[in-house]
Amino acid sequence: MGVQSDEGLSKAYKLLEEGKPSQARQILAETLQFDLDNAEIKFAIWCCNFWSDFIRQLPSLDVYERGEGLFSQWKSFREEKQRYKVSFDNVVYAMEKGIFTLALQSYEPLRNDSDPVQKAEALRKIGFCCKKLGKYDEALLYLTEANQNAPSSAPILAEMADCYALCGEEKNAKVLFREAFFINAQEIDLAFLDSELICFLIREVRKQGYEGVALQEWIPVYGVLYGVFNIKRKLRSHEVGRLKQDIYAKENELRNPSSNLKTLTPRLINMYFWLIDHYVRTEDGREKTNEVLLKIKMLDRNIYGLYHAAK
């Protein structure tokens, strides 16, 4: 790579980090003339082409639509990027910084919304943007405030867990990931989780052939089996009662021929794991634990075997 290519890419990356792909594309097109076979420049131009028109129309949208549009478009960008033959991390990093700087500017005016639910969602998105920009401590402050406005939100807890993992605070991360996936696995957007702790688990569950909502529901099951969700908390008495009621309802649902076994089975198994953890702490836990283990065995012999092997 020549000096002109290095200089051109450096200038283009600075513009991408500022959320200006159209200007970056002009510089890259000029630079390409002096280095026609440069794959990095070609990939950077492709990225600019993907984003230029979308960013150009952002001023016509209200602030909420801008933020939501940027989030949605980023997911599309990630998917399209997988189809491109080559990828360069420094290009993606510059693009990511620019996009989430723009998204952060879009969501910041919404952080003082009078509705606690909407405020929590805005704070979650702001926290997420800070996370993508590498500001993990700041992200956690926003996410903690979001959690105060909307307690027991699976997406908020998952984002908090992801930030803790990225900060190296693995214990906090494991507790919150386990909690988030128990509350509502299907509400968690896996595409926006970055830490290796959870990305490893997602990859391993995908190897089992699961995708979509089934993948989301099986993650906490394999999280227990692979020792990722191994930090557990004591359930309160009312939580135990609610868990037993939910299990009873799911068991009845399981008897319905029209039930969706692909999601119901892992959801019920995860509930059984939580109940077992509770029984382990009680005096008569062994007998009750064996009863639950028998239910798991009847539901999925493979998971039953893996669970025993992991103990």
N, C-alpha and C positions, 0 to 999 in steps of 0.2 A: 504494500500500500504506500503510495507516494505522499509527499508533504501536502499537496493540494487536497488529496482525499481526506487526510487527517484533519486539516483545517476546516474543510467543508462539513465533515461529520460533526466536529466539535461545535461549530456554529449552529448546525441543524439541531443537535441534541439540546442546546441551550433554549432554542425556540420551542422545541417539543415540551421541555420541562415547564415552559410558561403557558402551555396550552395553545400553541400557535402552529398547527401542522401545515396550514396553507403556505405560510412564509418559509417554513422549514423545507417544504417540497420544492420551492423555487431554488433554494441553495443546493439541495441534493441533485436536482435535475442538471444544474450547471456543473456540479462536481462530477457527475457520472460521465460527462463528455470526455473527461481526462482519464477515466478509469472504467471503461465499458464493461469489464468482467467482474466488477466488485460486487459480490453477493450481499455484503452488509448494506451498501448504498441502495441496492435494489429492494431489499427487505424494508429499509427505512422509508423508501418512497411508497411501497405498498401500504405501510402503516399510515402514512400521511393521506394517501388516497382514501383509505377506509374512514378516516375521521374528519377530513376537511369539510365536506358538505354538512355533516351533522353539527359540527361546532359553529359553522357559519350561521345556522338558523337558531342557535340558542337564545340570542337577544329577543327573539319574537315570543319566547315562552315565559311564563311566570316562574318565580324562583323554585317552587316545588317541582314543576314539570321539568325544569333544567336538571335538577338533581336526580330525579327518578330516571330521566332519559339517559343521563350519563352512566348511571348504574346499569341500566338495561343494555346499553350499547357496549359497555365494557365486557359484559358476559358474552355478547355476540362476537366481540373482537377476540376474546379468548378461544372461542370455538372455531372461528375462521382461521385463527393463527395456527391451529393444530393441522389444518389442511395445507398450509404453506410448507414447501419442501425444507426450508432452512429457517432458523430463528436465531436472533442475536439478543442476548440478555440486556446489553447496554441500551439497545433501541427500545426494548419493552420497558425497561426501567424509566427511561426518559419520558416515554409516552404515559406510563402509569403516573408518574409524578405530576405531569401536566393535567391529566384528566381528573385526578382526585383533588388537585388544587382548585380546579374549576368547580367540582362537586362540593367541596368544602365551602366555597364562597356562596354557593346556591343554598345550602342548608343552614348556614349561620344565622340568617335573619329569622329562622323559624324556631330557634332554641327557646324563645320566651313565650311560646304559644300558651294560651290560657287553658286549653284542654290537656290534661295530664297524659292521656294516651298519645295524642299527636306530638306533644312535647317530647315524650319518651322516644318516639320513633325518630324525631329530628335529632335528638341527642345521640341516639344509636348510630345514625348515619354520619353525624359529625365525628363521633368516636371512631367509626370505621375508616373515614377519610384520614384521620390522624394516624391510625394504624398503618394504612397504606403508604403514608408519607414518612413512616419510621418514627413517629412521635408517640411511643408506646405509653409513657407515663401520662401524657396529656390525654391520650385516648381512653385510658382507664378512668380518669377523672370524669370525662363525659359519660362513659358507660355506667359508672357507679351512680351518677345522677339520674341517668335514664332508668336504671333499676329501681331507684327510689320512687320514681313516678309510675312505673309499671312493674311491680314485683312479680317474680315467677314467670318472666317472659323468656321463652326458650331462645329466641334469636339474640336477645341482649346478653343472657348468661353465656351463650356460646362465644360471642364476641369478646366478652371479658376473659373467658378461658383462653381464647386464642392469644390475646394480648399477654396474659400471664405466661403462657408457654413461650412466646417470643422474647419475653424478658428473662427467661430461665427459671421462673417460679413454677416448677412442674407440679408441686403438690396442689397449689391453688387451682392450677389449670385442670388437673384430673378431677378434682371435686366438682368444679363448675361444668365441665364437659359432661360428666356423668349425670348431673342434675338436669342440664339443658336437654339432653337426649331422652331423659325419662319424662320430662314435662310434655314435650311434643317434638319428636324427632323430625316430623315432616315439615315443621315450620323453619327448620334450620337450613340456610342456603349453603350447601357444601362448597360451591364455587368461590365463596368469599372467605374461606378459612385458609390460613397461610402457614401455620406452624407445622413443623415436621411431626410433632406428637400426634396430631389428628390426621394430617395428610398421609402418614404411614398407615394408620388404621383404615382410612378410606381406600387406599390402594389395595390393602390386604383383603378387604371385604369385596372389592370389585373382582378380585381374582377368583372369588367363589361364584362369580357369574351374576351378581346382583347389580341392578341399576335402578334409577328413579326412586320412587317412594319405598320400594323394597330395600334398596341399598340404605336409605336413611334409617329404616326400622331395624335392620340387622347390625348396624354400626355399634349400638350399645351392647348388643349380645356378644359380638366378637371383641368389643372393648374389655369385657369381663374375662373372656376366654384367653385373650392375649396379654392380660395383665396391664392394660392401659388404664382402665377404669377401676383401679385397685385401691383408691383412697375413698373411704366410705364414711358416712355420718350416721348418727343414731336418729331413728325416726321418732317423732313426737307421737303421743298416743292417738291423737285425732288423725294423723297421717297414716298410721297403721290401719285404723278403721276404714279410712277412705280407700287405701290400697286393697284391702280385702273385698270391699264392695266393687271396686273396678275389676278385680280379678273374676269375681262371680259374674259380673255382667259380660265380660269377654268370653268366659267359658260357655255361657248361654249362647252368645253370638256365634261361637265356634260350632255349635250344634246345628246352626242354620245352614242348609245346603247352598244357599246363595252368598254366604259370607266370603270375604276376600282373604283366603288363607295366606297369600303371599305377604300381606302386611300384618294380619292378625296373629299369625304364629310367632313371629319374632317379638311383637309387642307383648304378647302374653308371657313368653319366655323371660323377657326382661323384667316384667312384673314379678315373676316367680323368683328371679335372682334377688330382687330387692326384699322380698318376703323372707327368703332364706337368710339374708344378711341380718334381718331383724331377729329371726328365731335363734341364730347363733348366739345372740346376746342374752337370751332368756334361759331359765333353769330347765324347762321342759322342751328345750329347743331341738334336741336330737330327734325325738319321735316326730315332731311336726316337720322338721327339715326333711326327713326321709319320705314323708307323705308328699311334699312338694317335689322332691327329686323324682318320685315315681310318676308324677304328672308330667314332668319334663321328658322322662323316658318314653312315655306313651305318645307324647306330642312330636318328639324328634330324637331318635336314638343316637344320631350322630352328635348332636349338641350335648346330649347327656354324657356320652363318652368323652368328649372334649372337656367338659366341665369337671368330670372326675379326674382326668389326666392333669388338669391345671391345678388341682388342689394338692 
